[in-house]
Amino acid sequence: MKKIENNFAVTGFVAKDAEVRQFTTTSVARFPLAVARQEKNGEETKRISAFMNIGKATLI
């Protein structure tokens, strides 16, 4: 089976401390990331914010 790897980068602010859960063979960290973008409507510019839930598993 061919291994497929996807990567992307997101910048933002960590909204709160990571919640780390440890299991027998792995650990999982979860935290919300606040990201923003700008929308322009004529002369008016608005900043739109959203929260992304991030989860990362690490093998021990």
N, C-alpha and C positions, 0 to 999 in steps of 0.2 A: 504494500500500500504506500502510495506517495505521500510524504509529509508536506502539508501546506501551512505556511506561516504568513500571517497578516500583521502588519504594524501600522500604527498611526500615532500622531502626537496631538494632544489637546492641552491648551494652556488655560489656567483659571486659578481660582482660590479654593483651598481645601476648606469646606464649610464646618467640619467638626473633626475631632480626633478619630482615628481609625479604630474600628471594632475588629479585634483579632480573635479568631477562633482556631484552636489547635485540635487536630485530629491525630489518629495513630500514624498516618503516613504523610500528612500534609498540613499546612497552615493556610488560613484564608484571611485576608485583610479586606475590609469594606469601609468605604467612606464616600460622602457626597462631594462633588466638585462643582463649584459655581462657575459657569462660563457665560460670556456676554458677547453680543454682536451689535453692530450699529445698522439701523435702517434709516434711509434718507427718503423723505417724502417732500419733494420740492426743496424749499429752504430749511425745512424742519428736519433735525436729526434726532432719532430716538435710540436709546440704549436698551436692548432687550436682553434680559437675563434668564437663564435656565439652570437647573440642577441636574447633574448626571450622577447616577449611582455607579461607583467603581468597585469592582471586586477583583482581587488578585490572589491566585493560589500559588503556593511555593512548595515544592517537594522537599521533604526533610532528608 
